[in-house]
Amino acid sequence: MEEKIKVGFVSLGCPKNLLNTERMLSLLANDGFELVAEETEADVVVINTCAFIESAKKEAIDNILDVAWLKEHHTLKGIVVTGCLPQRYGEEIFKELPEVNCILGTGSFDRICEAVRAAYEGRSFRAVDPVERCALGGERVVTTPAHFAYLQIAEGCDNCCTYCVIPSLRGRYRSRPMGELLEEAKELASLGVRELCLVAQDTTRYGEDLYGTYCLDSLLTALSEIDGIEWLRVLYCYPDRITDGLIDVFANNPKVVKYIDLPIQHIDDEILRRMNRRDTRAGIEEVVRKLRERVDGIILRTTVIVGFPGETEKQFGELRDFLKETRFERLGAFAYSREEGTPAYDLPDQVPEKTKQKRLDILMAQQERIHNECNERFLGRTLKVLCEGYDQVAERFYGRSYADAYDIDGKIYFSSPRIVREGEFVDVTVGEVLDYDLLGRAN
């Protein structure tokens, strides 16, 4: 009997990338390959990469070089690099990283079986097809904990922010049909998934290309009727597409957690214009006001960029003061990354790296105080917590409440008079704030 080729995976980047990894795992498993958890056990390692900003590219290259050591000093026979890095740089990868056998772009991940066989045999293989070529959806091997899964509702982006390479890496915006999403969600629920997290480059635009109108509110309502799914969470919501109907769903549907990820990137109108964002300060302030007035207890998360070309000290100060006044409960801040192939790359008045880092440090120090003060609001309160396991070092169970997204935000560590199973919901009374986490006791 022919020995199976053993394949290991390294998945980098965002949840959308992880979903591509899960689909490649399914294709390989269905074609008779053996999937292994440890790279040292693999004949071929697949590295699914991100190339959104410089730090992501560096992480991808570092991982390739780490795996290449196994090829030189261990039994590894081949390396396949997939995803955004080959989509962006193509043949350059072979020139700069000769240890790599095969590359697949974001429009070619369905050719993973060909690539792995070629790598196993020591052959080169290249497929960087048009980014819209691969069908959306399909079978997956879910790699997240059994109680949690991502649901990709769309792919690509048409927003064309001047700092962003995503449209060239992921293609135009394409929503998945609602019926297809409901079937996938039902299957996930049957596997024990309790929380579904909806992702896309822009979730609030969902349905416009298929149905002529924004349909995220309708999709959430339909998903909430699926037995077994208890939490629905939404990431990557553009402020200018937050409709009154969507706010009503957040306010009134008990399965839609009162948490919304609302990336604003900046607050100064001139910076927003140069970023090619459709938002204005007035519009952002209005949607924040509506959400907080109409959705009791909502947790708002945002992301911002400091050091965009031409950002003055005054404009940075405006952003800093806005964040201090608005007090987003969760915040991700990033120094602008100058990426070739984007309009912002050639903008005048590039901000020095030292200045960008200083501004980033100022924002993060400010947000740490805000985050802790927001967490103090939970002291003495009882929260519904989704248990994610037991920490042997802390000697406590841990999980998340509605206020924290999987693999992004903090956790709640709690003691319990009984064993709490992973994936079980439990009521926890919060007694202490510990940095970005909470401590409590199960009732």
N, C-alpha and C positions, 0 to 999 in steps of 0.2 A: 504493500500500500504506500502510495506517495506521501512523503512527510509534508505536513502543512507548513507554509511560510508563516513565521511568527512576526506580528506587526505591533510596534509600540507607537504611542501618540504623545505629542506635546502640543497642547492647544493654548495659544496666546491671544490676548486682546479681549474684545468685547463679547457680550452674550451672543450677538449675531454670528460671530466667528465660531463660538462654541457650538452653535446649532449646525453649522457646516461640518464641523468635526463629527458631530453625532450622526449626520447623514453619511459621511464617509465611512465611519465605523460600521454602520448598517450594511452598506454596499460590500465592504470587505467580508463581514461575517456571513452574508448570504452567498458569497462566492467561494466560501471554504477556507478563508484565511483564519489563522488563530490570533486572537487579540490578547496581548499580554500587558500587564500593568507596569512592569519594570523595563526600562530601556535596556538594561544589561541582559535581559532574556531575549531580546528581539533580534530577528534577522534583518529587519528593515525598520527604521524609525521615520515616521511622518511628523513634520513640524509645521503646524498650521499657524501662519504668521499674521501679525498686524503691521501696518506701515503708515499709520495715520499721522504720527509726529515723530520727531527725531528720537525721543526716548523709546518709542515702540520699535523703531528700526534697530536700535542698539540692542534691545532685549532679544529681538529675533536673531540677530547675528551672534550674540553671546550664546544663545541656546544651540544654534547650528554648530558653533565651534566646540561647545561642550559635548555634543553628540558625536562630532567628528573624532574626538579623542577615542571614543569606543570603536570607531571604525579602524583606527590605526593600532590600538592597543588591545582590543578585545575581539569578539566574534561577529561584530556588526558587519553586514555585507553592503548595506546601501542606505542612502538618505534621500528622502523625498521632501521637498519644501513646497508648501501649498499656500494659497490665500493671497493677501494683499501685497506682500513683498514681491513675489514673482509677477503679479499683475502689474505692479508699478515699474519694476526694473528688468523683468524678462531675462534676456541672455546675459546681462551684466552679472547675475548671480553666479553663473558658471565661471566667468572670468575672475571674479573676486573671491569666490568660494569654491575652488575646484573639488573640494570634498563632496559637494552635492552631486547626486546622480541625476535627479529628475525634478522638474518644476511643474506645478499646476497653478494657473491663475484662478481668480474667483469665479470665472465663467466656465471652469473646467473640472471642478471637484468630482463630477460624476465619472471621470476617467481614472479614478484613484487605483482601481485594480490593475489597469495597464501599467501605471507608473510604478506600483509596488513590485510587480513581476519584473519590470525592466531593471529596477534598482537591485533586486535580489540577484539578478544575472550579471550585474555590473555594467549594464547598458545605460546610455543617456536617453532621456525622454523629456519632451517639452510640449506643453499644451497651454497656451495663453489665448483662449478663445474670447470672442466678444462677451462682455460682462453679463448681458441679458440672456445668454444662451441656455443656462441651466434652468430647469423648471423649479418653481418654488415648492416648498413642502416635500413630502416623501417620507419614507420610513426612517426612523432614527434609533440609535441606541442611547437612551437617556443616561447621561453621566452625572447629573446633579443628584442630590439625595432623593430617596424614593418619594418623599412627601412634597417635593418642589420641582417645577419645570418651567422653562421659558416657552413662550408661544410667539413665534415670529409672525406678525400680521402683515408685514410688507417688507420689501427690499428696495434698496436704492434711494436716491435723493435728487430732487430737482431744485433745491434751494440755492445752491451755488454760492455759499458764503465765501468770501474772498480768501480766507485763510485755510480752506478745507479741500482735501483731495478726494473725499468720499465719492462724489459723483463719477470721477474717472475710475475708481476702484470697484464701485458697486452698481453703477449704471443708473438709469432713470428710475423714478419711483413706480413701483408695481405693487398694488394691494393683492392679497390673496382672497379668493372668494369666501364669503362668510360661511357658507355651508361646509366648505373644506375645513375651515378653522374649527367649527363646532364639532365635526367628526373627530378631528385630532384631539380636541379637548376632552371629548367623551372617552376616547381610548386612554388618554393620560389619567383621567379620573379612575378608570377601571384598574389601572396599575397601582393606585394608591396615592396619586398626587392630590394634595390638599390645597396647595397654593400655586396659582398660575401667574406668571409675570409676563405681561404683554410687552414686546419690544419691536422696534423698527427704527429707522433713522429719524422718523417723525411720526409718532403714533397718532397724533391728532389729525393728520391728513388722511387717515385710513378711509378708504372707500370712495374718495373723490374721483379717482380715475376709472373705477368700475361702475359706480352708481350715480355719479354726478353731484354728490353731496358728501359732507363729512359724516361718517357712520360709526365713529368710535362709541358713541353713546348707545346706539342700537346693538353693536357687537357685545359690549359689556352686559347689557340687559339679557341678551340671549345666552351668553356664557354663564350668567348667574343662575340660570334655570337648570344647569347640569348638576345632578346629584353627585355628591362627593367633593366637589370643589367648594371650599369654604372661603378662600381669600382670592381676590383678583387685584393685582397690582399693575400699575401702568408707569413705564419709564419713557423719557424722551418726548415730552409734550411741548410743542411750540406755543408760546404765550398768545400769539395773535390768532391761533386757531382754537382757543378754549371757548367753546360755545356755551350759551345758557343751558342748553339741553344736557351737555356733558357735566356741567356743574350740578345740575339736578340729580344726575345719576350718582355722583360722588356723595351728595348730601343725603340721598334717600335709599340707596340700594345697600343693604347690610353686608353683602358679600364683597362690594368694592371698597377696599381699605381706604381710609381717609389719609392718603399719602399721594403726593403728585410731584413728579420730577419735571421741573420747569426751567430748562437751561436758558438764561438770558444773555450770557456772554459779556455784556457791559450795560451801562445805564446812560452814558453820555450819548446824546443824539448824533453828534458828528461822528463819533467812533462807530456807532451802530450803522450809520449810513455807509461808512467806508468798509465795514465788514459785510455789506450787502444784506444786513438783517432787515426784515420788514417791520420790526418792532420800533417803538419810540418809548421814551421814558414814561410819557403819559399813559400809553397803552399798557405797559408793564405794570405800572402802579394801579391801574384800573382792574386788571385781572387778579392781581394779588388781593386787592380790597374785596372784590366779589367772592373769591374763594374763601377768605377768612370770615367774611360776614355770613355766608350761606352754608358753609360746611363746618359744623362744629368740631373743634379739635383737630383740624387738618394739619398735617405735617407737610411743609413745603421744602423741597430740595431744589437747589439751583447749581449751575456751574458758571464760572466767569473766567475771562482771559485777561491777564495783565500784560502790559508792555506791547500792545498792538502798535504797529508803526504809527508814529505821530502822537501817541498818547502822552500828554503833558502831565506835569505834576498836578495841575488843577483838575484835569479830567480823571486822573487816578484818585485824587481826593474826593471827587464827586462820587465815584464808585464806592470808595471806602465808607463814606458817610451814608450813602444809600443803604449799604449792607448793614451798617450799624443800626440805622433807624428801622429797617424792615425786619431784621432779625429772622432770616431764614433759619429754620431749625436744622437743616442739613446743607452743607456747602462743599463743592469741589472747586478749587481754584488752580489755574494753570498759567505758567509763563508762556507767552506766545512763542510758537515754534515756526521758524521761517522755512517753509517747504517749497522746494522747486516745483514749478508747474502750476502754482497758484497765483492769482492776480496780486495778492498781498506781498508776494516775494519781491516784487519790483517797486513797491511803494517807497517813497522817500521817508527820511526821518526814522530809520530803524532804531529801536531803543536798545542801548547796550545791555548785554547779558547781566552784568552786575546790577544794573538798575532794575531789570525785570525780577531778578531774584530777591532784591530788597523789598520790592512792592509785594511780591508773593508772600514773603515772610511776615510782612505787616498784616496782610489780610488773614493769613492762617492763625496768627496769634490772636487777632481780634475774634475770629470765628470760634476758636477754642473756648473763649470765655462765654460767648453767646450760646454755644452748644451745651456747655455745662449748666448754664442758667436755665435753658429750655428743659434739659433733663430733670432739673430740680422740681419742675412742675409735676413730675410723676411721683415724687416722694409721698408715701402714704396711700397712693392709689393702687387699685387692683386692676391689672392688665391681663387680657387674654394673650397667652404666649404659645407659640408653636415650638415645641421642644425639638431640638436638633441633635441632642446627644448628651454625653456625660464627660466632663473634663476631669481626667484623673489627677492632674496637678492641683487644680482649684478645689477638687472634691465637691463639685457642684454640677448639677444639670445646667444646660444653657439652651437658649433659643432666642426668638425674636417676637416683638409685638408688632402691631400695625405700623409703628413709627420707624421701623428699620427694614431696609431692603436687603435681600440675600446677597452676601459677598460684597456689599458696599458700605453699609452702615454698621452700627454697634450691635451688641448682644445684651441679653439679660441673663445673668448667672443666678441660679436659685437653688436653694435646698428644698427637700421634699420629704415628708414622712413616709412616702411610698415610692416604688420604682415608677418612673415616667418613661414611657416608650418614645423613641424617635418618631416624629410625625404626629404625636398626640397633642391636642390643645389642653392647656391647663391654666387656671387662674393664679396669678402671682402678685403678691402684695410687695410693692417696691419699698425698700428700706434705706438704700444708700446709692449715691452716685460715685462711680469709680472711673475717672477720665471719660472716655466716650461710651462706657458701658454702665449698666445698672445692676444692682444686687438686690435680691428679694427672697421671699419664701412662698412656696406653693401652698394654697389653702387646702 
